[in-house]
Amino acid sequence: MDPATIVTYEGSPFRLHQPFPPAGDQPEAIRQLVEGIEDGLMYQTLLGVTGSGKTYTMANVI
């Protein structure tokens, strides 16, 4: 993997191989999901059609 495509997040032990940045509605979805976690929400729903990037979005949240 090219080191330039490895993304790390402060406070997270995970590293994300990111060949392309979040696009479309993904940045806002990531922001809202992270905000919900920080606010202590136990349950959140990420809704999208097949192939819309739900897994990729969640990888950015984790």
N, C-alpha and C positions, 0 to 999 in steps of 0.2 A: 504494500500500500504506500502511496505517496504521502509522506508526512504532512504535506500542505493540505491534505484533505481529511486530516484527523481533527475533530473538534472536541474540545473539553469544556466542561462547565464547572464553574466554581461551586464547591460543595458536593460535587458528584464524583463517585469513583469510576464512572463509565467514560469511555471514549467512543465517539461516533465517527465512523467512516462516512464522510459526506461528500460524494462526488458532485453534488449540485446543491445550492441553497434552497431553503423553503420558498415556495412560490404561491401565487394566487392568494387564497384565503388561509393558507397554512400558517404564516407568521401570526396572524390574529388568533387563530385557533390555539396555537402554542401558548401565546400570551394568556389567553383566557383560561386554559387548562392549568397552567402554572399558578395563576392567580387563585383559582379555585382550590388547588392543593394548599397554597399558603394560607388561605382563609379557613382551612380545616374541613372542606367539603368531603364527605365520605364517598359520594357517588357522583360521577359526571358521565355524560354520554357524548361520544364523538360519532357523529352520523355522517356518512358519505357513501356514494355509490362505489361499486367495485372499481378498483384502479385509481381512486381519487387521492391516495396517499395517506390513508389513516395510520397504517403501520409506521410509515416514515415520520408522520407528525408525532406519534407517541414516542418514537425513538428520540426525538428532539426534546420531548418533555422529560423522559427518564434521565 
